[in-house]
């Protein structure tokens, strides 16, 4: 037990000496930092770079993705208007939900997501 106390005391003393040594070196560096020789040039002032202020500008509100209520597999002879009529939704709703680039080009076997009817 006593050996543990002695070891602990030595450790604390070592830490205290190291802290005092570091403080002494810092004080010495601060004292000598301002010293310069007689031939030292005058310090130059460097202008600060311009401050750029960035503000947040709200963009357009996001259009919510259509809620998908089902899927439909296109059969031969199906048309976009016929599928839209069958589900009670607009052709545009099917085009938007499926990201169709050509509303006149459906093919048999194509799977379409069917969005919920608009309220």
PAGU-593424 format. One line per 2 residues: their letters; for each residue x, y, z of N, C-alpha, C. Coordinates in nm, 3 decimals. Layout:
A	X Y Z X Y Z X Y Z  ...
This chain:
XX	0.083 -0.120 0.000 0.000 0.000 0.000 0.087 0.126 0.000  0.191 0.125 0.084 0.278 0.242 0.092 0.355 0.260 -0.038
XX	0.397 0.148 -0.100 0.467 0.159 -0.228 0.379 0.226 -0.333  0.247 0.195 -0.334 0.154 0.257 -0.427 0.145 0.406 -0.404
XX	0.145 0.451 -0.278 0.139 0.594 -0.246 0.265 0.665 -0.291  0.380 0.602 -0.268 0.507 0.663 -0.310 0.511 0.680 -0.462
XX	0.468 0.575 -0.533 0.467 0.581 -0.679 0.374 0.690 -0.728  0.258 0.702 -0.664 0.161 0.804 -0.701 0.216 0.943 -0.675
XX	0.285 0.960 -0.561 0.343 1.089 -0.527 0.451 1.127 -0.627  0.533 1.030 -0.665 0.638 1.057 -0.764 0.576 1.098 -0.898
XX	0.469 1.031 -0.936 0.404 1.063 -1.063 0.349 1.205 -1.061  0.285 1.242 -0.951 0.229 1.378 -0.940 0.340 1.483 -0.942
XX	0.450 1.454 -0.874 0.563 1.546 -0.871 0.621 1.562 -1.013  0.632 1.451 -1.086 0.685 1.453 -1.223 0.595 1.539 -1.313
XX	0.465 1.521 -1.301 0.371 1.599 -1.382 0.382 1.747 -1.348  0.393 1.779 -1.220 0.404 1.919 -1.177 0.532 1.983 -1.231
XX	0.644 1.910 -1.227 0.770 1.962 -1.279 0.762 1.986 -1.430  0.697 1.894 -1.501 0.684 1.911 -1.647 0.598 2.033 -1.679
XX	0.489 2.054 -1.603 0.402 2.169 -1.625 0.476 2.298 -1.597  0.555 2.301 -1.489 0.632 2.421 -1.455 0.736 2.450 -1.562
XX	0.798 2.345 -1.615 0.899 2.361 -1.719 0.834 2.418 -1.846  0.718 2.366 -1.882 0.649 2.416 -2.001 0.610 2.562 -1.983
XX	0.562 2.599 -1.865 0.523 2.737 -1.838 0.644 2.830 -1.848  0.759 2.786 -1.797 0.880 2.866 -1.804 0.923 2.890 -1.949
XX	0.918 2.786 -2.031 0.954 2.800 -2.171 0.858 2.893 -2.244  0.729 2.883 -2.214 0.632 2.973 -2.277 0.657 3.118 -2.238
XX	0.687 3.142 -2.112 0.714 3.278 -2.067 0.840 3.333 -2.134  0.942 3.249 -2.146 1.066 3.290 -2.211 1.042 3.322 -2.359
XX	0.964 3.237 -2.427 0.935 3.260 -2.569 0.855 3.389 -2.587  0.760 3.415 -2.497 0.681 3.538 -2.507 0.768 3.661 -2.485
XX	0.862 3.652 -2.390 0.948 3.766 -2.360 1.043 3.795 -2.475  1.095 3.692 -2.537 1.191 3.711 -2.645 1.124 3.732 -2.781
XX	0.995 3.699 -2.791 0.925 3.708 -2.918 0.923 3.849 -2.973  0.919 3.949 -2.889 0.912 4.087 -2.935 1.048 4.145 -2.964
XX	1.155 4.073 -2.932 1.290 4.126 -2.954 1.329 4.115 -3.100  1.392 4.215 -3.147 1.444 4.209 -3.284 1.572 4.291 -3.286
XX	1.654 4.260 -3.382 1.781 4.329 -3.392 1.763 4.470 -3.443  1.871 4.549 -3.441 1.862 4.688 -3.487 1.834 4.700 -3.636
XX	1.865 4.598 -3.714 1.845 4.604 -3.859 1.715 4.536 -3.903  1.629 4.504 -3.810 1.505 4.434 -3.846 1.412 4.529 -3.921
XX	1.350 4.483 -4.030 1.259 4.570 -4.105 1.130 4.592 -4.027  1.063 4.700 -4.060 0.934 4.730 -3.998 0.832 4.626 -4.044
XX	0.746 4.584 -3.956 0.645 4.488 -3.998 0.549 4.551 -4.099  0.503 4.471 -4.194 0.410 4.522 -4.294 0.269 4.478 -4.258
XX	0.174 4.563 -4.289 0.036 4.532 -4.261 -0.025 4.468 -4.386  -0.080 4.350 -4.370 -0.143 4.280 -4.481 -0.293 4.296 -4.466
XX	-0.359 4.351 -4.568 -0.504 4.369 -4.555 -0.575 4.234 -4.551  -0.682 4.231 -4.474 -0.761 4.109 -4.463 -0.837 4.087 -4.593
XX	-0.857 3.961 -4.630 -0.935 3.936 -4.752 -1.079 3.981 -4.732  -1.148 4.013 -4.841 -1.287 4.059 -4.827 -1.375 3.949 -4.767
XX	-1.471 3.990 -4.688 -1.562 3.896 -4.624 -1.678 3.871 -4.720  -1.700 3.746 -4.752 -1.809 3.710 -4.842 -1.924 3.657 -4.758
XX	-2.040 3.719 -4.774 -2.159 3.678 -4.699 -2.249 3.597 -4.790  -2.283 3.478 -4.747 -2.369 3.390 -4.825 -2.503 3.380 -4.755
XX	-2.608 3.406 -4.830 -2.742 3.393 -4.773 -2.816 3.280 -4.842  -2.904 3.218 -4.770 -2.982 3.107 -4.824 -3.106 3.164 -4.892
XX	-3.124 3.126 -5.016 -3.242 3.168 -5.089 -3.328 3.045 -5.113  -3.449 3.047 -5.061 -3.533 2.928 -5.081 -3.566 2.909 -5.228
XX	-3.558 2.787 -5.273 -3.590 2.754 -5.410 -3.737 2.719 -5.423  -3.774 2.670 -5.539 -3.915 2.632 -5.556 -3.949 2.514 -5.466
XX	-4.073 2.510 -5.424 -4.116 2.400 -5.339 -4.111 2.271 -5.419  -4.068 2.166 -5.351 -4.060 2.036 -5.416 -4.200 1.981 -5.443
XX	-4.215 1.924 -5.559 -4.342 1.862 -5.592 -4.341 1.722 -5.531  -4.439 1.693 -5.448 -4.436 1.562 -5.385 -4.453 1.451 -5.489
XX	-4.385 1.341 -5.466 -4.397 1.227 -5.556 -4.538 1.170 -5.543  -4.594 1.128 -5.654 -4.730 1.074 -5.647 -4.732 0.946 -5.562
XX	-4.839 0.931 -5.489 -4.854 0.810 -5.408 -4.899 0.698 -5.502  -4.823 0.591 -5.506 -4.850 0.479 -5.596 -4.943 0.381 -5.525
XX	-5.054 0.348 -5.594 -5.152 0.256 -5.532 -5.153 0.121 -5.601  -5.088 0.109 -5.714 -5.087 -0.019 -5.781 -4.996 -0.019 -5.903
XX	-4.994 -0.135 -5.968 -4.915 -0.152 -6.089 -5.004 -0.214 -6.196  -4.973 -0.181 -6.320 -5.051 -0.234 -6.432 -4.954 -0.278 -6.540
XX	-4.974 -0.399 -6.593 -4.891 -0.449 -6.702 -4.966 -0.424 -6.833  -4.902 -0.349 -6.922 -4.962 -0.311 -7.049 -4.983 -0.436 -7.135
XX	-5.103 -0.444 -7.197 -5.137 -0.555 -7.287 -5.144 -0.502 -7.430  -5.135 -0.590 -7.528 -5.145 -0.545 -7.667 -5.277 -0.470 -7.689
XX	-5.271 -0.357 -7.753 -5.389 -0.277 -7.782 -5.421 -0.172 -7.676  -5.356 -0.177 -7.559 -5.381 -0.076 -7.455 -5.334 0.061 -7.501
XX	-5.404 0.163 -7.455 -5.364 0.301 -7.479 -5.353 0.372 -7.345  -5.280 0.478 -7.345 -5.263 0.555 -7.221 -5.397 0.609 -7.174
XX	-5.478 0.657 -7.268 -5.609 0.712 -7.229 -5.700 0.602 -7.174  -5.693 0.483 -7.232 -5.775 0.373 -7.183 -5.734 0.329 -7.043
XX	-5.603 0.322 -7.018 -5.554 0.282 -6.885 -5.592 0.389 -6.782  -5.577 0.516 -6.819 -5.612 0.625 -6.728 -5.760 0.620 -6.695
XX	-5.843 0.597 -6.795 -5.988 0.590 -6.774 -6.024 0.471 -6.684  -5.957 0.361 -6.703 -5.983 0.240 -6.625 -5.958 0.264 -6.476
XX	-5.858 0.347 -6.442 -5.824 0.371 -6.302 -5.878 0.504 -6.250  -5.946 0.580 -6.334 -6.005 0.706 -6.290 -5.903 0.815 -6.262
XX	-5.797 0.814 -6.340 -5.691 0.915 -6.322 -5.660 0.977 -6.457  -5.581 1.083 -6.455 -5.547 1.151 -6.581 -5.428 1.081 -6.648
XX	-5.421 1.101 -6.778 -5.306 1.049 -6.853 -5.177 1.111 -6.799  -5.184 1.241 -6.768 -5.067 1.314 -6.717 -5.015 1.252 -6.588
XX	-5.107 1.205 -6.503 -5.067 1.143 -6.376 -4.985 1.016 -6.402  -5.026 0.937 -6.501 -4.950 0.815 -6.535 -4.815 0.852 -6.596
XX	-4.814 0.952 -6.684 -4.689 0.996 -6.747 -4.590 1.043 -6.640  -4.637 1.125 -6.546 -4.548 1.177 -6.441 -4.501 1.068 -6.347
XX	-4.589 0.978 -6.307 -4.552 0.873 -6.211 -4.450 0.777 -6.271  -4.451 0.760 -6.402 -4.362 0.664 -6.467 -4.251 0.728 -6.548
XX	-4.242 0.861 -6.542 -4.137 0.935 -6.613 -4.132 0.895 -6.761  -4.248 0.890 -6.824 -4.255 0.852 -6.965 -4.212 0.970 -7.052
XX	-4.120 0.947 -7.143 -4.075 1.054 -7.231 -4.166 1.067 -7.354  -4.233 0.957 -7.392 -4.323 0.961 -7.508 -4.454 0.895 -7.468
XX	-4.556 0.975 -7.451 -4.685 0.924 -7.403 -4.752 0.834 -7.505  -4.709 0.835 -7.631 -4.769 0.752 -7.736 -4.695 0.620 -7.755
XX	-4.595 0.595 -7.672 -4.515 0.475 -7.691 -4.523 0.383 -7.569  -4.624 0.298 -7.566 -4.636 0.193 -7.465 -4.611 0.061 -7.535
XX	-4.558 -0.036 -7.465 -4.537 -0.166 -7.527 -4.591 -0.276 -7.436  -4.636 -0.384 -7.498 -4.693 -0.496 -7.424 -4.588 -0.551 -7.327
XX	-4.630 -0.573 -7.203 -4.539 -0.623 -7.100 -4.479 -0.512 -7.014  -4.493 -0.389 -7.057 -4.441 -0.275 -6.981 -4.521 -0.262 -6.851
XX	-4.453 -0.244 -6.741 -4.519 -0.230 -6.611 -4.529 -0.082 -6.576  -4.650 -0.038 -6.548 -4.673 0.103 -6.513 -4.714 0.113 -6.368
XX	-4.664 0.214 -6.301 -4.711 0.244 -6.166 -4.835 0.330 -6.178  -4.936 0.295 -6.100 -5.062 0.367 -6.104 -5.072 0.454 -5.980
XX	-5.074 0.588 -5.998 -5.083 0.678 -5.881 -5.226 0.686 -5.831  -5.239 0.733 -5.708 -5.371 0.753 -5.649 -5.443 0.865 -5.723
XX	-5.575 0.854 -5.735 -5.650 0.963 -5.800 -5.634 1.092 -5.721  -5.635 1.205 -5.792 -5.626 1.335 -5.726 -5.753 1.362 -5.650
X	-5.738 1.429 -5.537 -5.857 1.461 -5.455 -5.926 1.585 -5.507
